Amino acid sequence: MKIAIVAAMAEELAPFREGYPSSKLIWSKGKTKIEEVTNQLFLVESGIGKANAAATGAWLCERIQPDLIINTGSTGSFRSDFSLGDVIYSNQFLYSDVDATGFNYDFGQVPQMPSCYPVAKELLETIDKVLKAAKIPAHQGMIVTSDSFMSDEASIATIRQRFPEIVASDMESCALAQIAYFYEIPVLNLRGISDHVGDDAALTFDNTIDLAAEQAFKAVKALVDYWQKV
């Protein structure tokens, strides 16, 4: 299985570069850097935000044609009972900042695109099994994507109202899933909790990003090791 691991920031990809020191840069444009570990495993730095993620997704799907894309890094938790450093993985991808409801689309749905991008049941079952075996604290749930860091309390309240099931937010994953949808390439999203959304999120993020990235690395590596054996 050819797997591409995508993270937005150098800090989020750092544990992977340390864990796979043989990786070499094979392509770069804008914020996107694609590194080859083997002909079956690639590390990708996308840059922050939906536009950078979408560009990365298109280049990745065209040039590398992976069988699976794993988006990883950090996430802001909407659940105060989830601990910093715990891993959250998506059961579906959707946007929290897209509104075409005036044309009878669901909130979060890009016009003429699916309302969301669900993760296949068998992939979710594999993640659950592998992370439990590795004893990595992890939670499955709805992670939404927007171009906003979740520190504004009014915006957070609105998102909670619109998406009662939400557990976390990021700035890239749904954009990757939307592009990969065109290529019929599955996408997973596993991230370490770097902060709890709200006024203190930015400060907590700065203090916790390394822990979040390390925990995300452990979770993703456990899955990569599993799939490389089967």
C-alpha positions as CSV (number, residue, x, y, z in Angstrom):
1,M,0.0,0.0,0.0
2,K,1.4,3.4,-1.0
3,I,0.7,5.8,1.9
4,A,1.2,9.6,1.9
5,I,1.4,11.3,5.4
6,V,0.4,15.0,5.2
7,A,0.9,17.6,7.9
8,A,0.6,21.4,7.6
9,M,3.5,22.6,9.6
10,A,7.2,21.7,10.0
11,E,6.5,21.3,13.8
12,E,3.8,18.7,13.1
13,L,6.0,16.8,10.6
14,A,9.1,16.9,12.8
15,P,8.5,13.6,14.7
16,F,8.0,11.8,11.3
17,R,11.2,13.3,9.9
18,E,13.0,12.0,13.0
19,G,11.3,8.6,12.8
20,Y,12.0,8.2,9.1
21,P,15.4,9.9,8.8
22,S,16.0,8.4,5.3
23,S,13.3,10.6,3.8
24,K,14.5,12.8,0.9
25,L,12.9,15.8,-0.8
26,I,11.6,14.9,-4.2
27,W,9.3,17.8,-5.1
28,S,8.6,21.3,-3.9
29,K,6.3,24.1,-4.9
30,G,4.9,26.9,-2.8
31,K,4.3,25.6,0.7
32,T,4.2,22.0,-0.5
33,K,7.2,19.7,0.1
34,I,7.0,16.0,-0.8
35,E,9.6,13.7,0.7
36,E,10.1,10.0,-0.2
37,V,10.8,7.5,2.6
38,T,10.4,4.5,0.3
39,N,8.4,4.0,-2.9
40,Q,5.5,3.1,-0.6
41,L,5.7,5.8,2.0
42,F,5.9,9.6,1.6
43,L,6.0,12.6,4.0
44,V,4.3,15.8,2.9
45,E,4.3,19.3,4.3
46,S,1.3,21.2,3.0
47,G,1.3,24.6,4.6
48,I,-1.5,25.9,6.7
49,G,-5.1,26.3,5.6
50,K,-7.6,25.0,3.1
51,A,-6.0,26.5,-0.1
52,N,-2.6,25.1,0.7
53,A,-4.1,21.7,1.6
54,A,-6.1,21.6,-1.6
55,A,-3.1,22.5,-3.8
56,T,-1.1,19.8,-2.0
57,G,-3.8,17.3,-2.4
58,A,-4.0,17.9,-6.2
59,W,-0.2,17.7,-6.7
60,L,0.0,14.6,-4.4
61,C,-2.8,12.7,-6.2
62,E,-1.4,13.5,-9.6
63,R,2.4,13.0,-9.0
64,I,2.4,10.2,-6.3
65,Q,-1.0,8.6,-6.7
66,P,-1.1,7.1,-3.2
67,D,-3.5,4.4,-2.2
68,L,-4.2,6.2,1.1
69,I,-3.6,9.7,2.4
70,I,-3.3,10.3,6.2
71,N,-3.7,13.9,7.4
72,T,-2.1,14.5,10.7
73,G,-0.7,17.1,13.1
74,S,-2.6,19.1,15.7
75,T,-6.2,19.8,16.5
76,G,-8.2,22.0,18.8
77,S,-10.7,20.0,20.9
78,F,-14.3,21.0,21.5
79,R,-14.4,18.5,24.3
80,S,-13.0,19.7,27.6
81,D,-13.0,16.1,28.9
82,F,-10.4,15.0,26.2
83,S,-6.8,15.5,27.5
84,L,-4.1,17.4,25.8
85,G,-2.1,15.0,23.7
86,D,-4.9,12.6,23.2
87,V,-5.5,11.6,19.6
88,I,-8.7,12.3,17.7
89,Y,-9.6,10.7,14.4
90,S,-12.3,11.8,12.0
91,N,-15.3,9.7,11.1
92,Q,-16.3,12.2,8.4
93,F,-15.0,15.4,6.8
94,L,-16.9,18.6,6.4
95,Y,-16.4,22.4,6.5
96,S,-17.6,24.7,9.3
97,D,-17.3,27.9,7.3
98,V,-19.2,27.2,4.1
99,D,-22.8,28.5,3.8
100,A,-24.8,27.9,0.6
101,T,-28.0,27.1,2.5
102,G,-29.9,29.8,0.5
103,F,-29.6,27.3,-2.4
104,N,-30.9,24.4,-0.3
105,Y,-27.5,23.0,0.5
106,D,-26.5,21.7,3.9
107,F,-24.5,24.1,6.1
108,G,-20.9,23.2,5.4
109,Q,-21.6,21.8,2.0
110,V,-19.7,23.2,-1.0
111,P,-22.2,23.7,-3.9
112,Q,-22.3,20.7,-6.3
113,M,-20.2,18.6,-3.9
114,P,-21.2,16.0,-1.3
115,S,-22.6,17.3,2.0
116,C,-19.7,15.5,3.7
117,Y,-17.0,12.9,3.1
118,P,-17.4,9.9,5.4
119,V,-14.6,7.6,6.3
120,A,-15.2,3.9,5.4
121,K,-16.4,1.7,8.3
122,E,-13.6,-0.8,7.8
123,L,-10.9,1.9,8.0
124,L,-12.5,3.2,11.3
125,E,-12.5,-0.3,12.7
126,T,-8.9,-0.8,11.8
127,I,-7.9,2.5,13.4
128,D,-9.8,1.5,16.6
129,K,-8.2,-1.9,16.7
130,V,-4.6,-0.7,16.1
131,L,-4.6,2.2,18.5
132,K,-6.2,0.1,21.3
133,A,-3.5,-2.5,20.7
134,A,-0.8,0.3,20.9
135,K,-2.5,1.7,24.0
136,I,-2.7,5.2,22.5
137,P,-5.5,7.3,24.0
138,A,-7.8,8.1,21.1
139,H,-11.3,9.3,20.3
140,Q,-13.4,9.0,17.1
141,G,-15.6,11.8,16.1
142,M,-16.5,14.8,13.9
143,I,-13.6,17.1,13.1
144,V,-14.6,20.1,11.1
145,T,-12.4,22.3,8.9
146,S,-12.2,26.0,8.5
147,D,-9.7,28.7,7.8
148,S,-10.0,30.0,11.4
149,F,-8.1,29.1,14.6
150,M,-10.7,28.4,17.2
151,S,-10.1,31.1,19.8
152,D,-13.2,33.4,19.3
153,E,-15.9,32.4,21.8
154,A,-18.8,33.7,19.7
155,S,-17.6,31.8,16.6
156,I,-17.1,28.6,18.7
157,A,-20.6,28.9,20.1
158,T,-22.1,29.2,16.6
159,I,-20.2,26.1,15.5
160,R,-21.3,24.1,18.5
161,Q,-24.9,25.0,17.7
162,R,-24.6,24.0,14.0
163,F,-22.6,20.8,14.7
164,P,-23.7,19.3,18.0
165,E,-21.6,16.2,17.4
166,I,-18.4,18.1,16.9
167,V,-15.3,17.0,18.8
168,A,-12.5,19.1,17.2
169,S,-11.5,21.5,14.4
170,D,-8.6,21.8,12.0
171,M,-7.7,24.0,9.0
172,E,-6.9,21.4,6.3
173,S,-8.5,18.0,6.4
174,C,-11.7,18.5,4.5
175,A,-10.0,20.3,1.7
176,L,-7.7,17.3,1.3
177,A,-10.7,15.0,1.4
178,Q,-12.5,17.0,-1.2
179,I,-9.6,16.8,-3.7
180,A,-8.9,13.2,-3.0
181,Y,-12.6,12.5,-3.6
182,F,-12.1,13.3,-7.3
183,Y,-9.4,10.6,-7.5
184,E,-11.3,8.1,-5.3
185,I,-8.4,8.0,-2.8
186,P,-9.4,7.5,0.8
187,V,-8.3,10.0,3.4
188,L,-7.8,9.5,7.1
189,N,-7.3,12.3,9.7
190,L,-5.5,11.5,13.0
191,R,-4.4,14.5,15.1
192,G,-3.1,15.1,18.6
193,I,-5.0,17.6,20.8
194,S,-2.9,20.8,21.1
195,D,-5.5,22.9,22.8
196,H,-9.1,23.2,23.9
197,V,-10.9,25.8,21.8
198,G,-11.5,29.2,23.4
199,D,-9.7,32.3,24.7
200,D,-6.6,30.4,25.9
201,A,-6.2,28.2,22.8
202,A,-3.3,30.1,21.2
203,L,-1.2,30.0,24.3
204,T,-2.0,26.4,25.0
205,F,-1.2,25.5,21.4
206,D,2.3,27.1,21.7
207,N,3.0,25.1,24.8
208,T,1.6,21.8,23.6
209,I,2.3,21.5,19.8
210,D,5.3,19.2,20.3
211,L,3.3,16.8,22.5
212,A,0.4,16.8,20.1
213,A,2.7,16.1,17.1
214,E,4.5,13.3,18.9
215,Q,1.3,11.6,19.9
216,A,-0.1,11.9,16.4
217,F,3.2,10.4,15.1
218,K,2.8,7.4,17.4
219,A,-0.7,6.8,16.2
220,V,0.0,7.2,12.5
221,K,3.2,5.1,12.7
222,A,1.2,2.3,14.4
223,L,-1.2,2.3,11.5
224,V,1.6,2.5,8.8
225,D,3.4,-0.5,10.5
226,Y,0.2,-2.4,10.5
227,W,-0.6,-1.9,6.8
228,Q,2.9,-2.5,5.8
229,K,2.7,-6.0,7.3
230,V,-0.7,-7.1,5.9
